[in-house]
Amino acid sequence: MIALLHGRMLKEHHKRELERKYKIAEIGLKHVSEDLKQRITAKATKIRRYENRNKQFHQNRLSETDQRKFYTELSGDKISSDMTPDSEEAKQFWESIWSIESTHH
């Protein structure tokens, strides 16, 4: 369609097919191209709305089942379980907590 608009050469059968499909001779080339642009914009908006709706349903389901994962996804933080803690650090951490004596009622 753009090639026709800019006057570039197309194969004759492609040109005839486009003219027949969009009735370019009756409506006019600029009107047809504007109509196609509007259709593309409408489809893109529909797809965007569909993706947002799916995201909303996913987040609703996640907030009901796993709130921790839901809030992690909202904040965008990625928890990586690749890093293992150093055993010496872990030992010192827990010793500092358990070594403090306290009495409870």
C-alpha positions as CSV (number, residue, x, y, z in Angstrom):
1,M,0.0,0.0,0.0
2,I,2.8,2.4,0.8
3,A,4.6,1.5,-2.4
4,L,1.4,2.5,-4.3
5,L,1.2,5.8,-2.4
6,H,4.8,6.7,-3.1
7,G,4.6,5.7,-6.8
8,R,7.0,2.8,-6.6
9,M,6.7,0.0,-9.0
10,L,4.8,-3.1,-8.0
11,K,4.2,-6.3,-9.9
12,E,1.1,-5.9,-11.9
13,H,-0.8,-8.7,-10.3
14,H,-0.1,-7.3,-6.8
15,K,-1.3,-3.9,-7.9
16,R,-4.5,-5.3,-9.4
17,E,-5.2,-7.4,-6.3
18,L,-4.8,-4.4,-3.9
19,E,-7.0,-2.3,-6.1
20,R,-9.7,-4.9,-6.2
21,K,-9.5,-5.7,-2.5
22,Y,-9.6,-2.1,-1.2
23,K,-11.6,-0.5,-4.1
24,I,-8.9,2.1,-4.5
25,A,-10.3,3.4,-7.8
26,E,-13.7,4.2,-6.1
27,I,-12.5,5.4,-2.7
28,G,-9.1,6.9,-3.3
29,L,-5.6,5.8,-2.3
30,K,-5.1,8.3,0.5
31,H,-8.5,7.4,2.1
32,V,-7.7,3.7,1.9
33,S,-4.3,4.1,3.5
34,E,-5.7,6.2,6.3
35,D,-8.4,3.6,6.9
36,L,-5.7,0.9,7.1
37,K,-3.6,2.9,9.6
38,Q,-6.7,3.4,11.8
39,R,-7.4,-0.4,11.7
40,I,-3.8,-1.1,12.7
41,T,-4.1,1.4,15.6
42,A,-7.4,-0.2,16.7
43,K,-5.9,-3.7,16.7
44,A,-2.8,-2.6,18.6
45,T,-5.1,-0.9,21.3
46,K,-7.1,-4.1,21.5
47,I,-4.0,-6.3,22.0
48,R,-2.7,-3.9,24.6
49,R,-6.0,-3.9,26.5
50,Y,-6.0,-7.8,26.3
51,E,-2.5,-8.0,27.7
52,N,-3.3,-5.6,30.6
53,R,-6.4,-7.6,31.4
54,N,-4.4,-10.8,31.5
55,K,-1.8,-9.2,33.7
56,Q,-4.6,-8.0,36.1
57,F,-6.1,-11.5,36.3
58,H,-2.7,-13.0,37.0
59,Q,-2.0,-10.5,39.8
60,N,-5.4,-11.0,41.3
61,R,-4.9,-14.7,41.4
62,L,-1.4,-14.3,42.8
63,S,-2.5,-12.0,45.5
64,E,-5.1,-14.5,46.7
65,T,-2.8,-17.5,46.6
66,D,0.8,-16.3,47.2
67,Q,1.0,-12.7,48.6
68,R,4.8,-12.8,49.0
69,K,5.3,-13.6,45.3
70,F,2.7,-11.0,44.4
71,Y,4.5,-8.2,46.2
72,T,7.9,-9.4,45.0
73,E,6.6,-9.1,41.4
74,L,5.1,-5.7,42.0
75,S,8.4,-4.3,43.4
76,G,10.3,-5.9,40.6
77,D,12.9,-7.4,42.9
78,K,14.2,-10.8,41.8
79,I,15.1,-13.2,44.5
80,S,18.0,-15.3,43.5
81,S,18.6,-18.6,45.3
82,D,21.9,-19.1,43.5
83,M,24.0,-17.6,46.3
84,T,24.5,-19.9,49.3
85,P,25.4,-18.3,52.6
86,D,28.8,-18.8,54.1
87,S,28.6,-21.4,56.9
88,E,30.9,-19.4,59.2
89,E,28.7,-16.3,58.9
90,A,25.5,-18.3,59.5
91,K,27.1,-19.9,62.6
92,Q,28.1,-16.5,64.0
93,F,24.7,-15.0,63.3
94,W,22.8,-17.7,65.1
95,E,25.2,-17.9,68.0
96,S,24.7,-14.1,68.6
97,I,21.0,-14.7,68.8
98,W,20.9,-17.9,70.9
99,S,23.8,-16.9,73.2
100,I,21.7,-14.1,74.8
101,E,19.9,-15.5,77.8
102,S,16.5,-14.3,78.6
103,T,13.6,-15.5,80.8
104,H,10.1,-15.7,79.7
105,H,6.9,-16.2,81.6
